[in-house]
Amino acid sequence: MRALVMMLLLAAAAPVFADEPAPSARERWQQMSDDEKEAVRERYKAFKSLPEDQRQALMARYKAFRALPSAERARIRENFRRYRELPAFERREVRRNFERFRNLPPERKRELRDLFQRLGKLSPDNRRQFMENLRRWRELRPEQRQQLRERFLQQRQERKEIREQQRERR
């Protein structure tokens, strides 16, 4: 997450420390307030203080970001803007969840991405219902969750057996 934040900061500050900035970059620099210029200088110092391998990795990510279609870059910028607007405790929670996600096996990551995409395709009413169910799930004690899991798996197995019996009759 820290690398992503640094990459986005680099993207914002790149015109400032490019070898030969484009005229538009020079104009943007001249339009910045003194505080904004100082913030960019500080970010540049922070970047320069990183070990060379980290700087190279960030620059590679920056170049990959710049290679994305403009719509994708805009989506990433908007997500980052919304992230920065979150209260500090929510940003910490996002970073914590991101770290947990990074440490998952690839198959589990794929499953979670699929679930997240399916959640995004739900209607607003269905999404609200899902989130309410999730809230109630989180309130359950671990043993209650386990009982529900077992009941769900049993019901799923029963439905599977019924479908197989129906196929055999045809």
Summary of the structure (lengths in Angstrom):
residues: 170
radius of gyration: 23.9
end to end distance: 54.6
largest distance: 79.6
contacts: 362
relative contact order: 0.06
helix: 87%
strand: 0%
